Amino acid sequence: MRVPQPFLALMVALAALMASGPALAHGLQMKLDAENQMISGQVYFSNGKEAEGVWVELFDDRAPETAIETVQTGPDGTFRVEGEQGRGYQVRASGEEGHSIALAIALEGEVARVAMIEDPADGGEASVAEIPAWAILGGFLALSLIPALWFRKRRKPASES
């Protein structure tokens, strides 16, 4: 049984993309939750792997220049810090190579509101996350297969010349 060339090219491209897993694990992500006064969360990489040993800082919205508490994530990327009801906080996680993420959380009774911070360094406004560079490059790589396969079909066999 002969494998079609387009299928083989697609499989090679997918294998190359999957083999680049460590390169994709750069961006930090964070989940936050609150129960009463305890703020708990998990820090993980964009590929889903838990971020062990990442430093997490808790800042009070009223005095955002000094961290109230600093903890390090456990083996599963989780952490717990204590807050105070009726107050707002910024939770910032900083990993290797300067990667960081910040979320704002407000402890208001049984409900906790969480929002993404645009730039952790300046405590910017909440924003929608951007498309990661690896996704854009992977898309261009996949799209480059279309003209390559089209030109390959148009090439005349050597026996017709």
C-alpha positions as CSV (number, residue, x, y, z in Angstrom):
1,M,0.0,0.0,0.0
2,R,1.4,3.4,-1.1
3,V,0.9,6.4,1.3
4,P,-0.3,9.5,-0.5
5,Q,2.3,12.3,-0.6
6,P,0.1,15.1,0.9
7,F,-0.8,12.8,3.8
8,L,2.9,12.1,4.4
9,A,3.8,15.8,4.3
10,L,1.0,16.6,6.8
11,M,2.1,13.8,9.1
12,V,5.7,15.1,9.1
13,A,4.6,18.7,9.8
14,L,2.4,17.5,12.7
15,A,5.2,15.4,14.1
16,A,7.6,18.4,14.0
17,L,5.0,20.6,15.8
18,M,4.4,18.0,18.5
19,A,8.2,17.4,19.0
20,S,8.6,21.1,19.8
21,G,6.7,20.7,23.1
22,P,9.4,22.2,25.4
23,A,9.6,25.3,23.2
24,L,5.9,25.8,23.6
25,A,6.0,25.7,27.4
26,H,7.0,29.3,27.9
27,G,3.9,31.2,28.8
28,L,2.5,31.1,32.3
29,Q,-1.1,30.6,33.0
30,M,-2.9,30.8,36.4
31,K,-6.2,29.8,37.9
32,L,-7.5,31.5,41.0
33,D,-10.2,30.7,43.5
34,A,-11.2,32.0,46.9
35,E,-13.0,30.4,49.8
36,N,-13.7,32.8,52.7
37,Q,-10.3,34.5,53.3
38,M,-8.1,31.9,51.5
39,I,-7.0,32.6,48.0
40,S,-5.8,29.4,46.3
41,G,-4.6,28.9,42.8
42,Q,-2.5,26.9,40.3
43,V,0.2,28.1,38.0
44,Y,0.9,26.1,34.9
45,F,2.6,26.5,31.5
46,S,0.7,27.1,28.2
47,N,1.2,23.4,27.4
48,G,-0.7,22.4,30.5
49,K,2.3,21.2,32.6
50,E,2.2,22.3,36.2
51,A,4.7,25.1,37.1
52,E,6.6,23.8,40.2
53,G,8.7,26.3,42.2
54,V,7.3,29.5,40.7
55,W,7.2,32.5,43.0
56,V,3.7,33.9,43.7
57,E,3.3,37.3,45.3
58,L,0.1,38.8,46.8
59,F,-0.3,42.6,46.6
60,D,-3.1,44.7,48.2
61,D,-4.9,47.0,45.8
62,R,-4.5,49.8,48.3
63,A,-0.7,49.5,48.4
64,P,0.4,47.7,45.2
65,E,4.1,48.6,45.5
66,T,4.9,46.1,48.3
67,A,4.1,42.4,48.4
68,I,2.0,41.3,51.4
69,E,3.0,37.7,51.1
70,T,5.3,35.7,48.9
71,V,5.0,31.9,48.4
72,Q,6.4,29.3,46.1
73,T,4.2,26.8,44.2
74,G,4.3,23.1,45.1
75,P,5.1,20.2,42.8
76,D,1.6,20.4,41.3
77,G,1.9,24.2,40.7
78,T,-0.6,25.0,43.5
79,F,-0.4,27.7,46.2
80,R,-2.5,29.2,49.0
81,V,-2.3,32.7,50.6
82,E,-4.6,34.4,53.0
83,G,-6.5,37.6,52.2
84,E,-9.1,39.7,53.9
85,Q,-12.8,39.9,53.1
86,G,-13.9,43.1,51.3
87,R,-10.5,43.8,49.8
88,G,-9.0,43.5,46.4
89,Y,-5.7,41.9,45.6
90,Q,-3.3,41.3,42.7
91,V,-1.7,37.9,42.5
92,R,1.5,37.8,40.5
93,A,3.4,34.7,39.4
94,S,7.0,35.0,38.1
95,G,8.7,32.1,36.4
96,E,12.0,31.5,34.7
97,E,13.2,33.6,31.8
98,G,11.1,36.6,32.9
99,H,7.7,35.0,32.2
100,S,5.0,36.3,34.5
101,I,1.2,36.6,34.8
102,A,-1.0,38.7,37.1
103,L,-4.6,38.3,38.1
104,A,-6.7,40.6,40.1
105,I,-9.1,39.1,42.7
106,A,-11.7,40.8,44.9
107,L,-12.9,38.9,48.0
108,E,-16.6,39.9,48.4
109,G,-18.4,37.5,50.7
110,E,-18.9,34.1,49.1
111,V,-18.2,35.4,45.6
112,A,-14.7,36.1,44.3
113,R,-14.2,38.2,41.1
114,V,-11.1,37.5,39.1
115,A,-9.7,39.5,36.1
116,M,-6.6,39.3,34.0
117,I,-4.0,42.1,34.4
118,E,-2.6,43.3,31.0
119,D,1.0,44.1,32.2
120,P,2.0,42.7,35.6
121,A,4.8,45.3,35.9
122,D,2.5,48.4,35.7
123,G,-0.7,46.8,37.0
124,G,-2.6,47.7,33.8
125,E,-6.2,47.2,33.0
126,A,-7.9,43.8,32.4
127,S,-7.5,42.5,28.8
128,V,-8.0,39.6,26.5
129,A,-5.0,37.3,26.1
130,E,-3.1,37.6,22.8
131,I,-2.7,34.8,20.3
132,P,0.6,33.0,21.1
133,A,3.5,33.3,18.6
134,W,3.8,29.5,18.3
135,A,0.1,29.3,17.1
136,I,0.7,31.9,14.4
137,L,3.9,30.3,13.2
138,G,2.3,26.8,13.2
139,G,-0.6,28.2,11.1
140,F,1.8,29.7,8.6
141,L,3.7,26.4,8.4
142,A,0.5,24.5,7.8
143,L,-0.7,27.0,5.2
144,S,2.6,26.8,3.3
145,L,1.8,23.2,2.5
146,I,-1.1,24.3,0.2
147,P,1.1,26.0,-2.5
148,A,3.8,23.3,-2.2
149,L,1.3,20.5,-2.8
150,W,-0.4,22.5,-5.6
151,F,2.9,23.1,-7.5
152,R,3.9,19.5,-7.0
153,K,0.7,18.3,-8.8
154,R,1.3,20.8,-11.6
155,R,4.8,19.5,-12.3
156,K,4.9,17.3,-15.4
157,P,6.4,13.9,-15.1
158,A,9.9,13.4,-16.8
159,S,8.4,10.9,-19.3
160,E,6.2,13.5,-20.9
161,S,9.0,15.9,-21.9
